Amino acid sequence: MKITPCGSVPTRLASDQYFTGRVTQDAIIEADAPARLRAISVRFEPSARTHWHTHPLGQTLHVVSGAGRAQSWGGPIQEIRAGDTVWFAPGEKHWHGAAPLAAMTHIAMQEAQDGKVVDWLEPVSDDQYGG
């Protein structure tokens, strides 16, 4: 058993190489092999969002507070709110983030394949975001 005490892992500011706007991250778990689970709590300020990206084994988001948006490549923007759970299939190009006027926090869960959990792509433009 391993218990990580609350407050023992510092909050980090997300890199602008992968996000637009102010985004903070709190690691939940990065399990050692052979386990593959990675989970992180991500807080997006209003209008903040990820860049387009994919996950080799898919991704689950569980929105814990606020309101946000998510979109798969070629699909419509979907509104997401506290209590919603979103699944992106392996290799599905997508982005997610806060609503234009509201912050949003979600728990992002994904599995690593050969140590890799994400492939980052281009930023989501303001026109694509629609905010």
C-alpha positions in Angstrom: 0.0 0.0 0.0 1.1 3.5 -0.7 -0.7 6.6 0.6 0.2 10.0 -0.8 -0.8 12.6 1.9 -2.9 15.5 0.8 -0.7 18.5 0.0 2.5 16.4 -0.3 2.6 16.8 -4.1 2.9 20.5 -5.3 0.4 22.0 -7.7 2.1 22.8 -11.0 1.3 25.4 -13.6 0.6 23.6 -16.9 3.0 24.4 -19.8 1.9 26.8 -22.6 3.4 24.2 -25.0 0.3 22.1 -24.5 -2.4 24.5 -23.1 -3.9 27.9 -23.8 -4.7 30.1 -20.8 -4.1 29.5 -17.1 -4.2 25.8 -16.2 -3.0 24.1 -13.0 -2.4 20.4 -12.4 -2.4 18.2 -9.3 -1.0 14.7 -9.8 -3.2 11.9 -8.4 -1.3 8.8 -9.4 1.3 7.6 -11.9 1.4 3.9 -11.1 4.6 2.0 -11.5 4.8 -0.8 -14.2 3.3 -3.2 -14.8 0.4 -0.9 -13.9 -0.4 1.8 -16.5 -2.8 4.1 -14.8 -2.2 7.9 -14.8 -4.6 10.3 -13.2 -4.4 14.1 -12.7 -6.8 16.8 -11.4 -6.7 19.7 -13.9 -8.2 23.2 -13.2 -8.9 25.4 -16.2 -9.6 29.1 -15.7 -12.3 30.6 -18.0 -11.5 30.0 -21.7 -8.4 28.0 -20.9 -8.0 24.7 -22.8 -5.7 22.0 -24.0 -4.2 21.8 -27.4 -5.4 19.2 -29.8 -4.1 15.8 -28.7 -4.6 12.0 -28.7 -4.0 9.2 -26.2 -2.7 5.8 -27.3 -5.1 3.9 -25.0 -7.9 6.5 -24.7 -8.8 9.0 -22.0 -11.6 9.4 -19.4 -12.5 12.8 -18.0 -14.7 13.2 -14.9 -15.8 16.8 -14.4 -15.8 17.6 -10.7 -16.7 21.3 -10.8 -17.7 24.1 -13.1 -18.5 24.1 -16.8 -16.4 23.3 -19.9 -16.2 22.3 -23.5 -14.9 19.3 -25.3 -14.6 18.5 -29.0 -13.4 15.6 -31.1 -11.9 16.4 -34.5 -14.6 17.0 -37.1 -17.4 16.9 -34.5 -19.4 19.6 -32.7 -18.3 21.3 -29.5 -20.0 19.6 -26.5 -20.8 21.4 -23.3 -19.6 19.5 -20.2 -20.6 20.1 -16.5 -19.9 18.9 -13.0 -20.9 15.2 -12.8 -20.3 14.5 -16.5 -17.9 11.7 -17.6 -16.4 11.8 -21.0 -14.6 9.0 -22.9 -12.2 9.6 -25.8 -11.3 6.4 -27.7 -7.6 5.5 -28.4 -6.2 7.8 -31.1 -9.2 10.1 -31.1 -8.0 13.7 -31.8 -9.7 16.0 -29.3 -9.4 19.0 -26.9 -11.1 20.0 -23.7 -11.2 23.0 -21.4 -13.3 25.6 -19.5 -16.3 27.4 -20.7 -15.7 31.1 -21.8 -17.0 32.5 -18.5 -16.6 29.7 -16.1 -13.7 27.7 -14.6 -13.8 23.9 -14.8 -11.9 21.1 -12.9 -11.8 17.6 -14.1 -10.0 14.4 -13.3 -8.2 13.1 -16.4 -7.5 9.3 -16.4 -5.4 7.5 -19.0 -3.1 4.5 -19.3 0.4 4.6 -20.6 1.5 2.5 -23.5 5.3 2.0 -23.5 5.5 4.9 -21.0 3.6 7.3 -23.2 0.1 8.7 -22.3 -0.4 11.5 -24.8 0.6 12.8 -28.2 0.3 16.6 -28.2 -0.6 18.4 -31.5 -1.4 22.0 -32.6 -3.2 24.6 -30.4 -6.9 25.1 -30.6 -7.5 28.4 -32.3 -9.9 31.0 -30.9 -12.2 30.3 -33.9 -12.2 26.6 -33.1 -12.8 27.2 -29.4 -15.8 29.5 -30.4 -15.4 31.6 -27.3 
